[in-house]
């Protein structure tokens, strides 16, 4: 639930999450499109809060999970405008920049907002920056390591991890692909907690070159200066590599969305976020408990036709694990004279549909009706 305590920080960063998986259940239909149309009944209270054009765009989806996430996304965008600009719900008009990033422009307040949404596997997230200063941008992305797990495993089983990774070479910098291909894993990343243990150089090489599942892998480790050997199932190694890939994807997408461009950006291959370590998962199958938060990533942009790289300054980006399979990243960029830090980011707040969204929206609508 969203807290009511006033926050006077500038910029104020809002980070919300709505889980649509248990919301608006519909009965199975012969055609998926018919399931979407049933939202008119089961989600009528939420749908009626939106303009007809937005309702129509939601109901055009072919799959119910996509329609539900779209509905939640629209609700969150209207909510952040109404809540932080004291704008009637009906006047919380959302516009879009050339690459689709949403924005809101209020003519009568010396206040600016930049916000961004993302959704995957039933989870919808919104990040917003509210400030009396212009020039602040935010971005977010959510990934679910389990959503394509069967397909990912099938490809790895048939062609190997390195072939699977090669499918994504066009959207990563060469240095990032090389790190994902050859970068070593730690004992912790493959689920081993052995006090005083470190990997030998040979063991690091074994982990780096492992690309197949369902194999027994021998690793030489040092424990209190003595060499020991342990056996590891390669499944945990491959899953750790895939998790690191999705963490890198999440961070890159977040930065790109913060800038406001799509994956077709001309500088895409020049962007480097190096040595990404994924946050540890929370080992609860169905929960959304917030886990480890990792921040302090260094971001570089390589100059065209040059070998030099420039460190991107005054950008704060972090990534948070949520439950067993989700990771959420958030980023904020500010003008050079406005320093941003991890203190600005805060936590991701899980919203309740009725308490935090519908009640506020309906209260605003009722007040507006009474005034009229």
N, C-alpha and C positions, 0 to 999 in steps of 0.2 A: 504494500500500500504506500502511496506517495505521502511523505511527511508534510506537515503544514508549517513547520518552523521556517521563518523568513531567512533567506540567504541573501546577504547584501554584497557578495563578492562580484567582481566585474573583471573578466566575463564570468557569468554564471553558466556552468555546464550542466545540462540535463541529460541523463542516460536512462532510458526506459526500455523495458522488455515486456512483451505480452505473449503468453503461450496460447496459441489457438487450438492446440490439439484436443483439449477437452471441450472446447466451445462449439456451440451450434451443431450438435450431432444430427445427422440425417440418415434415413434408412437407405440401404443399398438399392440401386436401380439398375435396370438392364443397360442404360446408357449413362455415362458419367455426366453428360450435360444436364440430364434430368435431376441429378443430385444437386448440381449447382443451383438450378431453378428453385429447389426446395428451400434455399436460403431465404427466399421471399417470405416464407412462413416462420421458420425457426429463428431467423435473425432479423425479423421485421423491425424490432425495436432499435437495433443498431443501424440497420440500413436506412431507416427513416430520418436518421440524424444527418445524412449526407445529401448533397445536391443530386438531382436526377441524373446528371451526366456521370457522376462518380458511381452511383448505383448501377448504371448501365454498363460501365467498364468492368465492374466487379462481376456482374452476371454474364459477361461474355466469356469468362474462363471456361475451359473444358473439364477441369478437375476441381473437385470440392476443396482440396487442401490449398490450392493456389488461390481460389476465390476467397477463402477464409483469411489467408494471409494478406491479400489485397484489402479486404475490408478492415482488418486491424491496422494496416499501414495508414489508410485514410483517416481512421479515427484518431490515431496518435498525432498525426500532423495537425489536424484541427484542434486537438486538445492542447498542444504546446502553445499555439497561438492564443487561444482563448484564456488559458491559465496565466500566461506571463505578459500578455499585452492588454488584459482586461477588455478584450474585443468580444462582442456578442458572437456566439457560435455561428450564426447565419452570416456574419461578416468576415469569418476567418477564411478568406479566399486564398487559395494556394495557386501560385504561378510556377512556371518551370523555366529554367535556364536552357540555353541551346542544347546541352547534352543531357537534359532531363532532370537535373538536380532541382528539388523544390525550393521555393523561397517565398517569403511574405514581406510585403512592403507596406508600412503603415505611415500615412502622410502626416499624421498629427502628433506623433511621439518622437522624441529624440532618442530612439532606441532601435537597435538593429538585431536581427536574428538570422542565423544561418543554421540549417538543419539538414539531416540526412537520415535515410532509413535503409534497412536491409532485412531480408527474410530468407530463411531456409528451414526445411523440415519442420514446419509448424511454428517456428519461433520468429517473432518480429521485433526488431530493435530500432530505436530512434535515439539519435544524439543531436543536441541543439546547443548553440552558444548564444546567450542573450547578453547584449552589451550596449553601452552608450557610445562605443567606438565602432567604426566601420572597419572592414578589412579582415575580419576574423572568419575563418573557414573551419568546418568540421567534416569528418567522414567516419563511416562505420561499415563493418561487414560482419556477418555471422556465418560460420561454417559448421557442418555436421559431418564428422568423420565416418559415421555409420550409414549415412543416407545412400551412398553408392558403394557400400562395402562389398556386396556380392559381386558387382561388376568390376570393382578394383581388384578383388582377389582373383576373379576369373582371368583377367588380363595378365596379372602377375604369374598365375599358375601356368598359363599357356606360353607367354613370351618373356617373362622375367621382369623384375622391378625396373631395370634400366630402360627397357623398351617402353614400359608404362610411363615412366618419367619423361621420356623423349617426346611424348604427345604434347607436352606443355612447354617445349623449348621456345616457342614464339612469344610467350607472354612473360618470360623471365629473362633477366640479364644472364649472360654466359657465366659470370662468376657465381650467381645464385644456383644455377643448374649444376655447376661443378661441385658446389658445396653440398647440395642435396644428393648428388651422386656419390661423392667420395668422403664427405664429412663423417667423422666417426661419431658413434653414439656413446653415451655414458652407461654405466651399470644401472644407474637410477632410471634412465630412459627406457631400459628394457625390463623394468620391474624388479630389479635386484637390489636389495639393501643389505650389503655385507660390510659390517663395521671394519674400517681400516683397509678395505680392499681397493686396489687400483688396477686398471687394465694394463697389460704389457703392450708393447708396440705391436707385437704379432697379433694379439687379440684385437687391437684397434683395426688392423688391416683386415682381419677376418670379418669383423662387423661391417666395415666399409664395402667389402666385395660381396657380401651376402645378398642375393637377389631372388632366392627361391623359398617357397614355404614348405612346410612339412618335412623339414630336415633336422637332424640332431647336429648341433654345432658345438665344438669344443673350444673353450676360451681359457687361455692362460692368464691368471691374475696373480697379483702380488698381495699377500696378506701379512702384515708385520714383517716385510722384507723377505718372505718365503714364497716361492712359486707354488701355486695350486692350480688345479684344472677343474673347471665346472662344465656341465652340459646344459645347453640352452636349446629350446625349440625355436627354429627359425621363424615361426609364425609371429612371435613377439617382436622379433627384430624387424620384420617387414612392416608390421603394424606401427612400430615406432617411427620408421622411415616415412610411412604414409602420413602419420600424424604431423611430423615435421613439415612435410610438403604442404599440408592444409593450413598449418600455422603461417607459413611463408605466403601462401596464396591470400589468406585473410588480411595480413598486414599490407601487402601490395595493393589489394583491392581497396582497402581503407584509405590509403594515401592517395590513390588515383581518384577516388570519389570525393575526397576532401578538396582536391584541386578542381574537381568539377568536370573531368573528362572521362571518356569511356576507355575500354581496353584497346581502342584504336588510336590512342594518343601517340603522336610521333616520337615522343621521348621514352616510350615504354621500355625499350631494351637498354636505355641509358640509366634507368632507375635501379639502384642497388640497396637492398636491406640485407646486410650480411650477418652470418653467424646466428641465425634465428634458432632459438630454443623454445619449443612449445611448452605452454604451462601444463603442469601435472593435472591429469584428469581426476575428478572426484568419483571414486569407485562405487557409485550407486546407480543401478541400471536405469531407473526411471526418473530420478530427481533432477532438479535444476539448481542444486546448491552451488554457490560461487566458490571456486577453488583458487588456485594460484594466479597471481597477477604478475606479469613480466613487463617491465618498461625499460626505458633507456636505450632503445635501439638506435644505432647510427645509420643515417640515411644519406646516400650519396647520389649525385647526378653527374654522369660523365659528359663532358663537353663534346659536341659534335666534331668529328675528325681530329680529336685530340685524345691522348692517353691519360690526361689528368682528370681527377675526380674532385668534385666540390661537395663539401659537407653541407647538407641542408640544415639551416639553423632555425631556431625558434619554432620548431615543430615538436609537439609531444605526442607520442603514440604508444599505446600499450595493448596487451592482449590478455584476456581473462578466460580461464576454463570454466565451463558451466556444466555440471554433471559429468557423465561419462564420455559424452561424444561431441559436445558443443564447445566452440571457442568464439569469443566476440572480441573484435578489435575496435578501438576508438582513437581518433586523431584530432588534434586541434592545431591550427596554424594562426599566428598572430603577427601584426606589424612588428618591425624590429624594435621599436621603442616600448613594446608591451611584452614583458617576459612571461612565458607560460611554463608551468611545471606540473609535475604529477599531482600536486595538491589541488589543481584546478579540476582534475578529471572526476574524482569521486567514484562511487560504486554504481553498478547497474541495479536499478530498482525494478522489481517485478510488480507489475500493476494488476489490480483486480478490475475486470471488465466493468462490473456494475458500480462498485464504490468509487473507483478512480476515474472512470470515463463517462459512463452513461449518466450517472447522477449529476455530474458537473455539466454535461451537455444539455440535459433536460432542464436543469435549473436555469441555465442561460437562456434557453429557448422560451421558458415560461416567463422569465423576467422581461424579455424583449416583447413578448405578446402583451403583457400587462401594461407596459409603457405605451405601446401602440394603442 
